[in-house]
Amino acid sequence: MQRIMICGAGGQLGQKLIGAAKAAPNDWRIFAYNRSSLDITRPEDLRVALAEARPNICFNAAAYTAVDRAESEPARAAAINVEGARRLAAACQEAGIAFVHFSTDYVYADGYNRPLRETDRTLGTSVYARTKLEGENEVLRHHPGAYVIRTSWVYAEYGHNFVRTMLRLGREREELGIVCDQVGSPTYAGDLAAAAMQLSASGAPPGIYNFANSGVCSWYDLAKAVHTMGGIECTVRPIMTEQYPTPAKRPSYSVLDTRKIAATVGTPRHWREALTSCMDKLARHAAGAAPLP
Ligand SMILES: NC(=O)c1ccc[n+]([C@@H]2O[C@H](COP(=O)([O-])OP(=O)(O)OC[C@H]3O[C@@H](n4cnc5c(N)ncnc54)[C@H](OP(=O)(O)O)[C@@H]3O)[C@@H](O)[C@H]2O)c1
């Protein structure tokens, strides 16, 4: 029986990885660790978890993801996204454990006007972006056989994400101003988790892969879609980035070219289709018909 270890199992992606592992055709034995059972910045936690799980493969969904807060907590962000990721990758390499790590569209240099390829220039214009970029580099330096999956605009039925925020604000307010000059591709965490599982079992060459649902939209488009699908009546006004200043700079264009991963796992479904699945699950949950996740 194969043994799978999931770090950051309490997060959006972590919970979906557990679901994807349960649904996988192979008979996985799953060892899922949230931050209270395995803090990836604590070597002792890692030693104990690895000894218990003795995994064939480890997925690292643990990350410091508070993009704006990272600007005032750079050391903490680096401890998790750089050192934590490195320690995990190195320990897996040493023990002969396959490793899958996750990164972000924020690592790409801004200024492209076509979908971003894995080989495009990287930069990191915020603390979060720099720590994720450094984390990727460290993971691949210490575990050359690892898969690093860059993704964008992740959401699920739970956790902190734009979709849930729009549902809440749409019900609370009559009018919202949402940024329309940043475009990208929303990614349903369930689709990302399934693709990551498939990629890891495929024998495809290691290295960096992009994954996002297909199609392109702005945050404004996404807010409108959430409200329409959720039956919420709220006026959504398009605004420009400078009208909504944030401590961390956001990329204006973060559409990912997913052809490399698609060659192995198939073309990701359109973001509207994925969002519909998520909204359906939320509606069934609200009606008491389905648990989350
Ligand atoms: N969310 C997005 O829009 C987005 C976009 C692009 C890329 N990504 C990347 O996708 C991956 C998954 O993100 P996500 O959306 O699932 O984020 P998430 O929901 O914030 O989950 C991250 C998880 O990591 C845990 N964590 C934080 N510090 C930890 C530590 N020291 N040790 C162990 N666990 C720790 C968090 O626990 P606590 O909640 O207890 O802190 C949380 O459960 C990350 O690599 C992220 O950078 C996310």
The ligand as an ORCA input file, in Angstrom:
! r2SCAN-3c Opt
* xyz 0 1
  N      -4.955     31.021     -2.085
  C      -4.550     31.471     -3.260
  O      -5.226     32.290     -3.899
  C      -3.279     30.963     -3.878
  C      -2.889     31.482     -5.119
  C      -1.715     30.996     -5.693
  C      -0.959     30.056     -5.039
  N      -1.345     29.593     -3.827
  C      -0.497     28.590     -3.173
  O      -1.252     27.395     -3.055
  C      -0.862     26.679     -1.879
  C      -2.082     26.360     -1.037
  O      -2.703     27.555     -0.651
  P      -4.141     27.580      0.038
  O      -4.985     28.479     -0.767
  O      -4.574     26.216      0.375
  O      -3.749     28.363      1.383
  P      -4.408     28.299      2.829
  O      -5.836     27.948      2.731
  O      -3.995     29.571      3.492
  O      -3.646     27.070      3.488
  C      -2.336     27.143      3.927
  C      -2.236     26.232      5.126
  O      -0.871     26.232      5.571
  C      -0.919     26.196      6.976
  N       0.338     26.662      7.552
  C       0.773     27.932      7.713
  N       1.966     27.924      8.326
  C       2.282     26.635      8.556
  C       3.367     25.986      9.169
  N       4.385     26.683      9.695
  N       3.369     24.633      9.241
  C       2.335     23.928      8.741
  N       1.271     24.469      8.154
  C       1.240     25.820      8.071
  C      -2.068     27.105      7.350
  O      -2.492     26.846      8.671
  P      -3.107     28.049      9.574
  O      -4.366     28.454      8.850
  O      -3.330     27.400     10.870
  O      -2.076     29.125      9.568
  C      -3.100     26.703      6.306
  O      -3.896     25.627      6.767
  C       0.170     27.572     -1.194
  O       1.449     27.153     -1.559
  C      -0.096     28.953     -1.767
  O       1.066     29.772     -1.726
  C      -2.496     30.017     -3.230
*
